[in-house]
Amino acid sequence: MKRVGVRCDVGPSRGVGHVMRCLALAEEVRRRDVELVFVCDAHTVPWAAEQIAARGIAVQPAVWSPAEHVELVDRLGLHALVFDSYDLDASVYSAVRAAGLPTLAIVDGDFRGAEADVLVDQNLAAELDHPRLPRDSIRLAGLPYVMIRDEILDHRPAAPPVDPQSAVPTVFAFFGGTDAFGAGPYVARALAATGLPFEATVVAPGPDLAAKIAAVELQPHQHLDVIGPTDQLAARVRDADLTISASGTSTWELLCLGATAGLVCVVDNQEMGYERAIDTGAAAGLGLLSALQADPASAVPILKRLLTDSAERGRLASAGWELVDGRGRERVADALLQLI
């Protein structure tokens, strides 16, 4: 049996986005009778470790140097290695490739020195960019290559969803497995500042964030529950009239589900993807997290529209559903396995 390694970032400050998209690819590759092993420090984010373990995938501790990666490839008997990292030095990629192992690197715009046989940039409009490629590399770019997990695909509607005209709209808000930038409390304050009725659920990965969200002052016709990380994410999104999330990996999952998505740009490297997503008309932009931190009311106008205009919610949901077909991981797996 062929064996593929997946070297990805994960951690309290880095979040779980790299793990999530690698799991989507792993699910597809395993369907083709290929064994997987993740190489990452998943234990630093227990929820991420649980997601990997639930799929029966082995985990090796992260290594960092070129020599350690070459040794690991030989020790594990790998036939290919997938990279998804912002933190690895460029010399790691070239060393593994020079050792003769087929490689695939998942990137977001800037290659950050990554060198691989296949470079995958699943971001919106990435196909419009034309970066200089490493020697003998190919690039798969744009939404046709978005990698979506089984959990999301299982809940993808067969047709564009129709938004019900809810008397009191339901809101679901989450910001990755760690909410590394503490967006939850600021979004809760912005929702409260609308003065409109809503039933909201906000995910808080830690007790400090949970306490800050629970402390937000609401009006009598507003209700907010705080929960921890959930493995029922897709079901929660499908049940909500409006989903608010960080612009990033989860954006494409929301669009695939046909969610009405309100996005917050929580970190600089998301800004290009955030702006492109908003420009498609398939998601609404609530602004930069720094702006929400300075003034939660800055997002009130768009939130009021999303909470009161069911036709606008339906339009956004339909546009997103059309953009992401859920088959990107099949296309990436085809390219990876052709290397072996």
Disulfide bonds with the S-S distance in Angstrom:
none
